[in-house]
Amino acid sequence: MGDEVGRQQFTRDDRTKYRTKVRRCLDVFARMLSESRFEFDRPTTGLEIELNLVDDAGDPTMRNAEALEAIADPDFVTELGQWNLEINVAPRLLTGGGITAFEDVVRTSLNEAEHKARGVDAHMVMIGILPTLQPKHLAVDALSGNPRYTLLNEQVLAARGEDLQISISGVERLQLTADSIVPEAACTSTQFHLQVSPEDFAAYWNAAQAIAGVQVAIGANSPFLLGKELWRETRIALFQQATDTRSDELKEQGVRPRVWFGERWITSIFDLFEENVRYFPALLPICDEEDPVQVLERGDTPSLAELRLHNGTIYRWNRPVYDVVRDQPHLRVENRTLPSGPTVVDMLANGAFYYGLVRVLAEEERPLWSQMSFSAAEENFTAGARSGLDAQVYWPGLGTVPVAELVLRRLLPMAHEGLVRMKVDQAERDRLLGVIEQRCLTGVNGATWQARAFHRHYDHTALDRPEALRRMLRTYRDLMHSNEPVHTWPVS
C-alpha cells in the first residue's frame, strides 16, 4: 500500500469502470490458474519489518522523511505514520544457512540505518505498538507524506461516514474517537512471505490460518496503547477497528470488515480473490491502461494491477499475493499476524516456527482443517491476541489446552520436522526453535517482559505512568540492540 499515487477525486464513473476492470482481471487470473502459467521451483521466503522512530526520551518522533533521506537505502520505505518506517528484505531460500543470512542482512541494515538516523535525532525501535504514543501523536497531520495515505484516509472515512470508534477491554479499558486512520499507524508488524505453487496454495493458507492463534500468543509484543495495558497483542484489536469502514448499522447487517480473518477454509487461491471482488467495494478505484486479456493472449504476463490494488486494501491476516518478477508470475502467502520485535533473533525464531509448522501441516494426509472448524481457528486467534502465553486454545484430539503446553508437546516437533524437509541447517533449527521453547518454558515473550518492566517502575517508584513507560522503552531499546532473545532479558 506504499506505492506512490497522485491526489485525486473519484467519480461514480471511476468506480463503475474499476469494478468492470477488477472483474476482468479476476477472469484472467482464473485462466492463468487453469493454464498453469505460474513459476514455482523451490519455496522462496521473504520478510518485511515495520519500525518505529523515537527520540532520546523514547517518545515518537515524526521524522521518517528525514530519516529515509539520511539512511539512503532503497530497502527502507515510508509507512502510514510519520514515526514509521519499513524495511523490505530480499527473498531467499532457507536452505544452506538461509536463515542466518536473513539475520545477518537484517542486523547489518538496521545497525547502519540506526547510525544514520541518529543524525536526525531519531532511533529505531522494533515493537508491536509504541507504548509511549499519546493521543496528541494520532492527529491527521501525523500521516506520512505519500499522497496514497491521505487518499486512503479520505476514502475510509468517506465509506464509513463518521468518526472511527475504538474500544478495547483487556487488563484496562480504552475508548477513543478518531477522525482519521492514523491510529492504524500504531500497529507495526513483521510479515513473512512464502512462495507456493497454485496447487499447494490452499493447503498452506489453511495451515497458516489454523496456527494463527498460536503464533500471536507466543509472539505477542503489544500490551500497551495510549498508556493503557490492554491485550497482550493489542495490535490485533486496534488494527481491526482503526480501518473499519462499517457503521454500526452495517455491522448489524453482517457486512464483512476489511480487516478480516475470513470465514471458511478454501480449496484454491481463487476463492480469496473472488471473495475480495464479491464482498468489498473499491477504496482506491484507480485504473491501469493495460488490457489483461490482450496481454495474456499475446503470451505475456499481465500485471492485474486493479486486482492487486484491491487486494492491498483488504487486510487479511494471511493475505494471498499475486506478483510478477522478471515477467514471471508467482503466488505467495503473506503472513501478517505477528508484531515487530523484540529482536531480530526473536522475529526469525517466529519465522522458523511458522515456516516449519505450515510445511508439515500442508503436507499431512488428513488435513488439520478437516478436523477443526474455521470458527475454532478464529476463536483461537482472538484468545491468543488477548491472553498471549496465558491463552487457552483448541486443538483437534486434545480439546482446549494451554497454548504453551500445545507448543512444547505437539507443535515444536512438527516445526522441527518441517524445517528438516526445507533443508534448514540443524544448528539454525535448534537455535531458533530453542528460542520458542524457552519462551514457553519461562512464560516470557515481548508482551510479558514489557508489562513486568513497566510495573517494576510504576508500582514501586514515584514515576508517573508516561515516565514509567518511557523508562521501560529505553531499556527495551538498549536490550533490542543486544539481539539476545527476550526471554533472557532482565526486568530491572
Secondary structure as the mmCIF struct_conf table of DSSP 4:
data_model
#
loop_
_struct_conf.conf_type_id
_struct_conf.id
_struct_conf.beg_label_comp_id
_struct_conf.beg_label_asym_id
_struct_conf.beg_label_seq_id
_struct_conf.end_label_comp_id
_struct_conf.end_label_asym_id
_struct_conf.end_label_seq_id
BEND BEND1 ASP A 3 ASP A 3
HELX_RH_AL_P HELX_RH_AL_P1 ARG A 12 SER A 34
TURN_TY1_P TURN_TY1_P1 GLU A 35 SER A 36
BEND BEND2 ASP A 41 ARG A 42
STRN STRN1 THR A 45 VAL A 54
TURN_TY1_P TURN_TY1_P2 ASP A 56 ALA A 57
BEND BEND3 GLY A 58 GLY A 58
STRN STRN2 PRO A 60 PRO A 60
HELX_RH_AL_P HELX_RH_AL_P2 ASN A 64 ILE A 71
TURN_TY1_P TURN_TY1_P3 PRO A 74 ASP A 75
STRN STRN3 PHE A 76 THR A 78
BEND BEND4 LEU A 80 LEU A 80
STRN STRN4 GLY A 81 GLY A 81
TURN_TY1_P TURN_TY1_P4 GLN A 82 TRP A 83
STRN STRN5 ASN A 84 ARG A 92
BEND BEND5 LEU A 94 LEU A 94
TURN_TY1_P TURN_TY1_P5 THR A 95 GLY A 97
HELX_RH_AL_P HELX_RH_AL_P3 GLY A 98 ALA A 117
HELX_RH_3T_P HELX_RH_3T_P1 ARG A 118 VAL A 120
TURN_TY1_P TURN_TY1_P6 ASP A 121 ASP A 121
STRN STRN6 HIS A 123 VAL A 125
BEND BEND6 GLY A 128 ILE A 129
TURN_TY1_P TURN_TY1_P7 PRO A 131 THR A 132
HELX_RH_3T_P HELX_RH_3T_P2 PRO A 135 LEU A 138
BEND BEND7 ALA A 139 ALA A 139
HELX_RH_3T_P HELX_RH_3T_P3 VAL A 140 ALA A 142
STRN STRN7 LEU A 143 LEU A 143
BEND BEND8 GLY A 145 GLY A 145
HELX_RH_AL_P HELX_RH_AL_P4 PRO A 147 ARG A 160
BEND BEND9 GLU A 162 GLU A 162
STRN STRN8 LEU A 164 SER A 169
BEND BEND10 GLY A 170 GLU A 172
STRN STRN9 ARG A 173 ALA A 178
BEND BEND11 ASP A 179 ILE A 181
HELX_RH_3T_P HELX_RH_3T_P4 VAL A 182 ALA A 186
STRN STRN10 SER A 189 VAL A 196
HELX_RH_AL_P HELX_RH_AL_P5 PRO A 198 GLY A 219
STRN STRN11 SER A 222 SER A 222
STRN STRN12 PHE A 224 LEU A 225
TURN_TY1_P TURN_TY1_P8 LEU A 226 GLY A 227
STRN STRN13 LYS A 228 GLU A 229
TURN_TY1_P TURN_TY1_P9 ARG A 232 ARG A 232
STRN STRN14 GLU A 233 GLU A 233
HELX_RH_AL_P HELX_RH_AL_P6 THR A 234 ALA A 242
TURN_TY1_P TURN_TY1_P10 THR A 243 THR A 243
HELX_RH_AL_P HELX_RH_AL_P7 ASP A 248 GLU A 252
TURN_TY1_P TURN_TY1_P11 GLN A 253 GLY A 254
HELX_LH_PP_P HELX_LH_PP_P1 VAL A 255 PRO A 257
BEND BEND12 ARG A 258 ARG A 258
STRN STRN15 VAL A 259 TRP A 260
BEND BEND13 GLU A 263 ARG A 264
BEND BEND14 THR A 267 SER A 268
HELX_RH_AL_P HELX_RH_AL_P8 ILE A 269 TYR A 279
BEND BEND15 LEU A 283 LEU A 284
BEND BEND16 GLU A 289 GLU A 289
HELX_RH_AL_P HELX_RH_AL_P9 PRO A 292 GLU A 297
TURN_TY1_P TURN_TY1_P12 ARG A 298 GLY A 299
HELX_RH_AL_P HELX_RH_AL_P10 ALA A 305 ASN A 311
TURN_TY1_P TURN_TY1_P13 GLY A 312 THR A 313
BEND BEND17 ILE A 314 ILE A 314
STRN STRN16 TYR A 315 ARG A 316
BEND BEND18 TRP A 317 TRP A 317
STRN STRN17 ASN A 318 VAL A 325
TURN_TY1_P TURN_TY1_P14 ARG A 326 ASP A 327
STRN STRN18 GLN A 328 PRO A 339
HELX_LH_PP_P HELX_LH_PP_P2 SER A 340 SER A 340
BEND BEND19 PRO A 342 PRO A 342
HELX_RH_AL_P HELX_RH_AL_P11 VAL A 344 GLU A 363
BEND BEND20 GLU A 365 ARG A 366
HELX_RH_3T_P HELX_RH_3T_P5 LEU A 368 SER A 370
BEND BEND21 GLN A 371 MET A 372
HELX_RH_AL_P HELX_RH_AL_P12 PHE A 374 SER A 387
HELX_RH_3T_P HELX_RH_3T_P6 GLY A 388 ASP A 390
STRN STRN19 GLN A 392 TRP A 395
TURN_TY1_P TURN_TY1_P15 PRO A 396 LEU A 398
STRN STRN20 GLY A 399 PRO A 402
HELX_RH_AL_P HELX_RH_AL_P13 VAL A 403 LEU A 406
HELX_RH_PI_P HELX_RH_PI_P1 VAL A 407 LEU A 411
HELX_RH_AL_P HELX_RH_AL_P14 LEU A 412 ARG A 421
TURN_TY1_P TURN_TY1_P16 MET A 422 LYS A 423
HELX_RH_AL_P HELX_RH_AL_P15 GLN A 426 THR A 442
TURN_TY1_P TURN_TY1_P17 GLY A 443 GLY A 443
HELX_RH_AL_P HELX_RH_AL_P16 GLY A 446 HIS A 460
BEND BEND22 THR A 461 ALA A 462
HELX_RH_AL_P HELX_RH_AL_P17 ARG A 465 MET A 480
TURN_TY1_P TURN_TY1_P18 HIS A 481 ASN A 483
HELX_RH_3T_P HELX_RH_3T_P7 VAL A 486 THR A 488
#
